[in-house]
Amino acid sequence: MFTGIVEEVGTIQSIKRGRKSSVLKIKGQKVLQGTRIGDSISTNGICLTVTKVGNDFFEADVMSESLNRTNIGELVPGSYVNLERALSLATRLGGHIVSGHIDGTGKIRNLKRDDNAVWITIETAPELLRYIIEKGSIAIDGVSLTVVTVNDQFFKVSIIPHTGEETILLQKKMGDTVNLECDMIGKYVEKLLGLDSKEDVQEGQVTAELLRENGFF
C-alpha cells in the first residue's frame, strides 16, 4: 500500500522487452534506502516488486497485465517516473490509501495556469468516471490528488507548486497518457451492494434505504 505522496523522481535507465513483459532498470536514491529484494515501489502509480537492488538503481519485472492497462509501455530510457516506497506503520498518511493497482488510463485534455497553480483536465472512460467524485481522491501517475470537478467525459485537478516540483505531472503535455487509480472505497461499496452496471448507480438508485438494508447504517 502507498499514500500517493511521491518521494522522488527517478529515471528509466534501461528496458529489456520480452514478448509480453519487460524488465525495468530505474535510477533512484531516496527510495533505495532500506529497500530489499521483494519490496514494493510505486512507479508512476504501478506497484512493482523489486527484483534487484544496486547502489543507485533497482530492477523490477513488468507483466503483460500492467503493459496492457497502464502507460508503462510508453516509457523509454531517459523517461522520468514518480517513485514511492510502500508505506510503513510509522508513515504519516498524507495522501490517501493507494494500492498501486491501476484501474486504467486517461489522456490530458488541457493544462491551464491559474496564478501559482495549474489546472489539469483529464479525459477518461465512463467505467472509470463512475468512481470519480467531486472532492474525492484520485491517484494520477501515483500522485494523490483531490478531484475538483467531474462530468461524464473528464475530471479536473489542481496542481500546487510543491506537487509540480516534486513529481512529473507538469512535465506532461496535452495528449499524454496518465495512469489512474480510483479511490477503492467506491469500488468496494458498489460490490457489496451488488451494483454491476452504470444504470445501477445513476442518481436516485443509491438511496439511504438501500444503504440501510445492506448494513451501512
C-alpha angles and dihedrals in degrees: 000000000000139000101224091242104128114224099195145338113255132192129234105238099180143349124209106199123205128185093274103359144047141209115220125204108199128189117221144139116195096042090054093063107110092352118144135182108284095032121125125242123184108229112189085336095309117122105231127181116230111238099171134018128199134173093277106008147046133204129219137180119237117204127210094259090061092046091051098045104037143045092253092106089064093061120108133183106291095031115135120232136188112245132197131165119227112274122258129211088259093054121110109235095228096160123025136284107291121182099193090235107126118222094197143296139282136197125236107245099178144356117202128177117226110184105293096350135068124221115217120196115200125193118207143156124289091243089065097036090060088070096044116091135178111270089010125122128263131176113221113189085339096309117127109229139165118242110236099185138355138185135169094287110032147358134218135222132181121228117210120209095258093053090046091053097044100044140043096245097104091049088067123101135209108287095026118135121238132190116245130201114181122213104279094218093076092051093052093047090050091050094047091050091050093239110153108160138059090244090058092063099043116126111289097024097088102060135169088252092054091050091047092051090053096051101259093123 
